[in-house]
Amino acid sequence: MITRIDPGPRMSDAVVHGNTVYLAGQVGNPGEGVTAQTKTVLAEIDALLARVGSDKSKILMATIWLADIADFAAMNAVWDAWVDQDNPPARATSEAKLATPEYLVEIVVTAAVG
């Protein structure tokens, strides 16, 4: 069984298959700095995970894209305060050109459900 969360014409915000949830890339509010955008993204991830019966302790993999790798330390400061220290996920971070220049960070996670 596959459950799609908030499906739209192009994508769903999340897709649950079996005991795994796949979140679409989450971005912050344009015009904010990388710290504020990262906080927004992580709050969106928390909310989506809660909707499917999961939480950050069950994140299996996180992929983070930064518009400018020079923001790595600022993003990590927010991430480190948020991540479940007892259950850190596998993670990759790289620099990438994002959908619009106003987006400074995008995060995609895959997590266990249940």
PAZAPA-4460 file (N, C-alpha, C; in steps of 0.05 Angstrom, whole numbers, plus 32768, in hexadecimal, padded with zeros to 4 digits):
% residues 114
    n_x    n_y    n_z   ca_x   ca_y   ca_z    c_x    c_y    c_z   seq   type   mol
   8011   7FE8   8000   8000   8000   8000   8012   8019   8000     1      M     A
   800A   802D   7FF1   8018   8046   7FEF   8005   805C   7FF7     2      I     A
   800E   806D   800A   7FFE   8084   8012   800D   809D   800B     3      T     A
   7FFF   80AF   7FFD   800B   80C9   7FF4   8000   80DF   8006     4      R     A
   8012   80EF   8011   800B   8105   8023   800B   811F   8012     5      I     A
   7FF4   812C   8012   7FF0   8145   8003   7FFB   8143   7FE6     6      D     A
   7FEF   8131   7FD7   7FF8   812F   7FBB   7FEF   8147   7FAA     7      P     A
   8000   814F   7F98   7FF9   8164   7F86   7FFE   815B   7F6A     8      G     A
   7FFC   816C   7F56   7FFF   8164   7F3B   801C   815C   7F34     9      P     A
   802F   8165   7F43   804B   815F   7F3D   8057   814B   7F51    10      R     A
   804F   814D   7F6A   805C   813D   7F7F   804A   813C   7F98    11      M     A
   8051   812A   7FAA   8045   8128   7FC4   8059   8133   7FD9    12      S     A
   804F   813D   7FEF   8061   8147   8004   8070   812F   8011    13      D     A
   8063   8118   8012   806F   8100   801D   8061   80E8   8011    14      A     A
   806F   80D2   8010   8063   80B8   8007   806B   80A3   801B    15      V     A
   8057   8094   8025   805C   807E   8037   8059   8064   8028    16      V     A
   806C   8053   802A   806B   8038   801E   8075   8024   8033    17      H     A
   8064   8012   803B   806C   8000   8050   8072   8010   806A    18      G     A
   8089   800B   8075   8091   8019   808E   80A5   802F   8089    19      N     A
   80A5   803A   8071   80B8   804F   806A   80A9   8067   805E    20      T     A
   80B1   807F   8066   80A6   8098   805B   80BD   80A7   804D    21      V     A
   80B6   80B1   8035   80C8   80C0   8024   80BD   80DC   8023    22      Y     A
   80CC   80F0   802D   80C3   810B   802C   80CE   8119   8013    23      L     A
   80BD   812B   8008   80C7   813C   7FF2   80DB   8150   7FFE    24      A     A
   80EB   815C   7FED   80FD   8170   7FF6   80EF   8187   8004    25      G     A
   80F8   818E   801B   80EC   81A4   802A   80FE   81BD   8029    26      Q     A
   80F2   81D4   8024   8101   81ED   8022   80F6   8201   8035    27      V     A
   8106   8215   803B   80FE   822A   804D   80F0   8241   803F    28      G     A
   80EC   8257   804D   80DE   826E   8043   80F2   8280   8034    29      N     A
   80EC   8286   801B   80FE   8298   800B   8102   82B2   801A    30      P     A
   811A   82BD   8019   8120   82D6   8026   812C   82D3   8041    31      G     A
   8129   82BC   804D   8135   82B7   8067   8152   82AD   8064    32      E     A
   8162   82AF   8078   817D   82A5   8077   817D   8286   807B    33      G     A
   8195   827B   8078   8197   825D   8079   818F   8253   8094    34      V     A
   8195   8261   80AA   818D   8257   80C4   816F   8255   80C7    35      T     A
   8161   826B   80BF   8144   826B   80C1   8138   8256   80AE    36      A     A
   8143   8254   8095   8138   8241   8082   813C   8224   808D    37      Q     A
   8153   821F   8099   8157   8204   80A3   8144   81FD   80BA    38      T     A
   813F   8211   80CB   812B   820C   80E1   810F   8207   80D5    39      K     A
   8108   8215   80C1   80EE   8211   80B4   80EC   81F5   80A7    40      T     A
   8101   81EE   8099   8102   81D4   808C   80FF   81BD   80A1    41      V     A
   810E   81BF   80B6   810D   81AA   80CB   80F2   81A9   80D8    42      L     A
   80E5   81C0   80DC   80CA   81C0   80E7   80B6   81B3   80D4    43      A     A
   80B9   81B8   80BA   80A8   81AB   80A6   80AD   818D   80A7    44      E     A
   80C6   8184   80A9   80CC   8167   80AA   80BF   815B   80C3    45      I     A
   80C1   8168   80DA   80B4   815F   80F3   8096   815B   80EE    46      D     A
   808A   816F   80E2   806C   816E   80DE   8064   8158   80CB    47      A     A
   8073   8155   80B5   806C   813F   80A2   8070   8124   80AF    48      L     A
   8086   8120   80BD   808B   8107   80CB   8075   8100   80DF    49      L     A
   806D   8114   80EE   8058   8110   8102   803E   8107   80F4    50      A     A
   8038   8112   80DD   801F   810B   80CF   801E   80EE   80C7    51      R     A
   8035   80E1   80C4   8035   80C5   80BC   803D   80B2   80D3    52      V     A
   803F   80BD   80EB   8046   80AC   8102   8063   80A7   8105    53      G     A
   8074   80BA   80FD   8091   80B7   8100   809C   80D0   810E    54      S     A
   80B6   80D0   8111   80C3   80E8   811D   80E0   80E7   8116    55      D     A
   80EF   80FC   811E   810B   80FF   8115   811C   80E9   8120    56      K     A
   8114   80DB   8135   8125   80C4   813E   8124   80AD   812B    57      S     A
   8112   80AD   8118   810F   8097   8105   8119   809E   80E9    58      K     A
   8126   80B5   80E6   8131   80BC   80CC   8148   80AA   80C6    59      I     A
   8147   809E   80AE   815B   808B   80A5   8171   809A   8095    60      L     A
   8168   80AD   8084   817B   80BB   8072   8172   80D7   806E    61      M     A
   8184   80E9   806E   817F   8105   8068   8192   810E   8052    62      A     A
   8188   811C   803E   8198   8128   8029   8193   8146   802B    63      T     A
   81A9   8155   802D   81A7   8172   8031   81B6   817F   8019    64      I     A
   81A8   8192   800D   81B4   81A2   7FF8   81B6   81BF   8002    65      W     A
   81CD   81CB   7FFF   81D1   81E8   8005   81D6   81F7   7FEC    66      L     A
   81CA   820E   7FE9   81D0   821F   7FD2   81ED   8228   7FD2    67      A     A
   81F8   822B   7FEA   8214   8233   7FEE   8220   8223   8005    68      D     A
   8234   8213   7FFF   8240   8201   8013   824D   8212   8029    69      I     A
   8251   822B   8025   825B   823C   803A   8247   823E   8051    70      A     A
   822E   8237   804D   821A   8237   8062   8219   821D   8072    71      D     A
   822C   820B   806D   822D   81F1   807A   822C   81F3   8098    72      F     A
   823D   8204   80A3   823F   8206   80C1   8225   8211   80CC    73      A     A
   8219   8225   80BF   8200   8231   80C9   81E9   821D   80C8    74      A     A
   81E8   820E   80B2   81D3   81F9   80B0   81D8   81E4   80C5    75      M     A
   81F1   81DB   80C9   81F7   81C6   80DC   81F1   81CF   80F9    76      N     A
   81F3   81E8   80FF   81ED   81F2   811A   81CF   81EC   8120    77      A     A
   81BE   81F1   810D   81A2   81EC   8110   819C   81CE   8110    78      V     A
   81A8   81C0   80FD   81A4   81A3   80FC   81AD   8195   8116    79      W     A
   81C5   819D   8120   81CF   818F   8138   81BE   8194   8150    80      D     A
   81B0   81AB   8152   819E   81B1   8168   8184   81A1   8165    81      A     A
   817D   8199   814C   8164   818C   8146   8166   816E   8145    82      W     A
   817B   8163   813A   817C   8146   8134   817B   8136   814E    83      V     A
   816F   811F   814D   816F   810D   8164   818B   8102   8168    84      D     A
   8198   810B   817D   81B4   8104   8182   81B8   80E6   8187    85      Q     A
   81A3   80D8   8191   81A5   80BB   8195   819F   80AB   817C    86      D     A
   8194   80B7   8168   818C   80A9   8150   8192   80BA   8137    87      N     A
   81AB   80C2   8133   81B1   80D2   811B   81AF   80C2   8102    88      P     A
   81A4   80CE   80ED   81A1   80BF   80D4   81BB   80BF   80C4    89      P     A
   81BB   80AF   80AF   81D0   80B2   809B   81CA   80CD   808D    90      A     A
   81DF   80DB   8083   81DA   80F6   8078   81EF   80FC   8063    91      R     A
   81E6   810B   804F   81F8   8116   803B   81F1   8133   8038    92      A     A
   8205   8144   8033   8201   8161   802F   8212   8169   8017    93      T     A
   8206   8179   8005   8215   8183   7FEF   820A   819E   7FE6    94      S     A
   821A   81AB   7FD6   8212   81C5   7FCA   8203   81BF   7FB0    95      E     A
   81ED   81CE   7FAC   81DE   81CA   7F93   81CF   81E3   7F8C    96      A     A
   81C9   81E7   7F73   81B8   81FC   7F6A   819B   81F3   7F70    97      K     A
   818D   8202   7F81   8172   81FA   7F89   815E   8207   7F76    98      L     A
   8145   8201   7F7A   812F   8208   7F67   812E   8226   7F62    99      A     A
   8133   8236   7F77   8134   8253   7F73   814B   825E   7F84   100      T     A
   8156   8274   7F7D   816D   827F   7F8C   8166   8287   7FA9   101      P     A
   814C   828A   7FAF   8144   8291   7FCA   8145   8279   7FDD   102      E     A
   8145   8261   7FD2   8148   8249   7FE4   8166   8245   7FEA   103      Y     A
   816C   8243   8003   8188   823F   800B   818E   8223   8015   104      L     A
   8179   8214   801C   817C   81F9   8026   8163   81E8   801F   105      V     A
   8168   81CF   8017   8153   81BC   8012   815B   81A2   801F   106      E     A
   8148   8196   802D   814E   817C   803B   8139   8168   8033   107      I     A
   8142   8150   802D   8131   8139   8027   8137   8123   803B   108      V     A
   8123   8117   8047   8127   8101   8059   8117   80E9   8052   109      V     A
   8121   80D2   805A   8113   80B8   805A   8113   80AE   8076   110      T     A
   80FC   80A5   8080   80FA   809D   809B   80E9   8084   809E   111      A     A
   80ED   8076   80B4   80DD   805F   80BB   80C2   8069   80C7   112      A     A
   80AD   805A   80C4   8093   8060   80CF   808C   804A   80E2   113      V     A
   807F   8052   80F9   8076   803E   810C   808A   8038   8121   114      G     A
***
